[in-house]
Amino acid sequence: MTTMRVLIGCERSGVVRDAFIRAGHDAWSCDLEPTDAPGPHLRCDIFNALEPDRWELVILHPPCTHLAVCGNSTWAGSMEREQAIVWTRSLFNAATNAAPRVAMENPVGVLSSQWRKPDQYIQPWQYGHGETKKTGLWLHHLQQLTPTDIVSGREQRVWKMSPSPDRSRLRGITCQGIADAMAQQWG
């Protein structure tokens, strides 16, 4: 196995970063906030980390607050939503100019109608977690993820989370099974 330099953009949790590290890669998370888990982390604007020829794989987790369909009642037609769409498209394009392989994930939202449809939708229950959270993957020179552990149960845990100051951050954490599949199949 060849060690790759992997950047996980807009990730505080370190879940995906650490899955790639366990698989033997030189993986770094990047976010404006400090990481929740000790490990290699760049605390900066993701655009500043997207240096050409530095990374072999970039995985992006852009904020979904203004993009997800669950926010339609608040954000539909708003300037915030339009800015989020432009920013997210720009981020994906910058990543494809900086690395040969790129993946971006986001829950069902307006990107599919205002930009382009994802290459694939995945669910946590396909990767060992008995819950639902339909998530799109936009891929650049990467294969679609193959389910690794289809389990029963279709709990809407993320959707049912109680309001709290950390709700947005907690809803955005990638399930471990999905992170492991990314590291195994894309690494």
C-alpha positions in Angstrom: 0.0 0.0 0.0 1.2 3.5 -0.9 0.9 6.2 1.7 -1.2 9.1 0.4 -1.4 12.7 1.6 -5.1 13.2 2.4 -6.9 16.4 3.3 -10.3 16.3 5.0 -11.8 19.7 4.6 -14.3 21.3 6.9 -13.9 18.5 9.5 -13.6 19.2 13.2 -14.4 15.7 14.5 -11.4 14.0 13.1 -13.5 10.9 12.3 -12.6 10.6 8.6 -9.0 11.9 9.2 -8.4 9.2 11.8 -9.9 6.4 9.6 -7.3 7.3 6.9 -4.5 7.5 9.5 -5.5 4.0 10.8 -5.3 2.8 7.1 -1.7 4.1 7.0 -2.1 7.4 5.3 -0.8 10.9 6.1 -4.2 12.5 6.7 -5.0 16.0 8.0 -8.3 17.6 8.9 -8.9 21.3 8.2 -11.4 23.7 9.7 -11.7 27.2 11.1 -12.3 25.7 14.5 -9.9 23.5 16.5 -10.2 19.8 16.1 -12.4 17.8 18.6 -9.9 14.9 18.6 -6.1 15.2 18.8 -4.4 14.6 15.6 -3.0 16.4 12.5 -5.2 19.5 12.0 -4.9 22.7 10.0 -6.8 25.5 11.6 -7.4 27.8 8.6 -9.7 28.6 5.7 -10.0 25.4 3.6 -9.1 27.4 0.5 -5.7 28.2 2.0 -5.0 24.6 2.5 -5.8 23.6 -1.1 -2.2 24.0 -2.4 -1.6 22.3 -5.8 0.5 19.1 -5.6 0.3 18.9 -1.8 -2.6 16.5 -1.6 -3.4 13.3 -3.4 -7.0 13.1 -2.2 -9.3 15.7 -0.8 -12.6 14.9 1.0 -14.9 17.9 1.7 -17.6 18.3 4.2 -19.0 21.8 3.5 -21.5 23.2 6.0 -25.0 22.2 5.1 -26.9 24.7 7.2 -28.0 26.8 4.2 -28.0 23.9 1.6 -30.0 21.1 3.1 -33.7 20.7 2.3 -34.6 20.6 6.0 -33.7 24.4 6.0 -36.0 25.3 3.1 -38.6 27.1 5.3 -35.8 29.3 6.6 -33.3 29.7 3.7 -35.3 29.2 0.4 -34.6 32.2 -1.8 -32.3 33.8 0.7 -29.0 35.5 0.0 -27.3 33.2 2.5 -28.4 30.2 0.5 -27.2 31.7 -2.8 -23.8 32.5 -1.2 -23.6 29.0 0.2 -24.2 27.5 -3.2 -21.6 29.7 -4.8 -19.1 29.0 -2.0 -19.6 25.2 -2.1 -19.2 25.1 -5.9 -16.1 27.2 -5.7 -14.7 24.9 -3.0 -15.2 21.8 -5.1 -13.6 23.4 -8.1 -10.6 24.6 -6.1 -10.2 21.1 -4.7 -10.2 19.5 -8.2 -7.5 22.0 -9.2 -5.4 21.1 -6.2 -5.7 17.3 -6.1 -6.2 14.5 -8.6 -9.1 12.9 -6.6 -11.8 14.7 -4.7 -15.0 13.7 -2.9 -17.6 16.1 -1.4 -20.5 15.0 0.8 -23.7 16.8 1.8 -27.1 15.7 2.8 -30.1 16.0 0.4 -30.3 19.7 -0.5 -30.3 22.3 -3.2 -26.9 21.5 -4.7 -28.6 18.8 -6.9 -30.9 21.3 -8.5 -28.8 24.5 -8.3 -25.5 22.9 -9.4 -25.4 19.2 -10.3 -26.8 16.0 -9.0 -24.5 13.9 -6.8 -22.7 10.9 -8.3 -24.1 8.7 -5.5 -26.4 8.8 -2.5 -25.4 6.7 0.6 -27.1 5.9 3.9 -25.5 5.1 7.3 -27.4 1.8 7.4 -25.4 0.6 4.4 -22.2 1.0 6.6 -23.2 -0.6 9.9 -25.3 2.1 11.5 -29.0 1.5 11.9 -30.1 5.0 11.0 -31.0 7.1 8.1 -29.3 10.2 6.7 -29.4 10.3 2.9 -26.2 11.9 1.9 -24.9 12.8 -1.6 -21.4 12.2 -2.8 -19.9 14.4 -5.6 -16.9 12.5 -6.9 -13.9 13.5 -9.1 -11.8 10.6 -10.3 -13.1 8.3 -7.5 -15.3 5.2 -7.6 -18.6 5.1 -5.9 -18.5 3.7 -2.4 -19.7 0.2 -2.0 -21.8 -0.7 1.0 -19.8 -2.6 3.6 -22.3 -3.7 6.3 -26.0 -3.4 5.5 -27.9 -3.5 8.8 -31.6 -3.4 9.8 -33.1 -0.4 11.6 -33.9 3.0 10.1 -33.8 5.4 13.0 -33.8 9.1 12.1 -31.4 9.9 14.9 -29.8 12.9 13.3 -33.2 14.5 12.2 -34.6 13.9 15.7 -31.8 15.6 17.6 -33.0 18.1 20.2 -32.1 21.7 19.8 -28.8 22.6 21.4 -25.8 24.9 20.8 -23.9 21.9 19.5 -26.7 20.4 17.3 -25.3 21.6 14.0 -21.8 20.2 14.8 -23.1 16.9 16.1 -25.4 16.4 13.1 -22.4 16.9 10.8 -20.2 14.2 12.2 -19.6 11.4 9.7 -20.6 7.9 10.9 -17.6 5.7 11.6 -18.6 3.0 9.1 -18.8 5.5 6.3 -15.4 7.0 7.3 -13.8 3.5 7.4 -15.3 2.7 3.9 -13.8 5.9 2.5 -10.4 5.0 3.9 -10.6 1.4 2.7 -12.0 2.0 -0.7 -10.5 5.4 -1.7 -7.2 4.9 0.2 
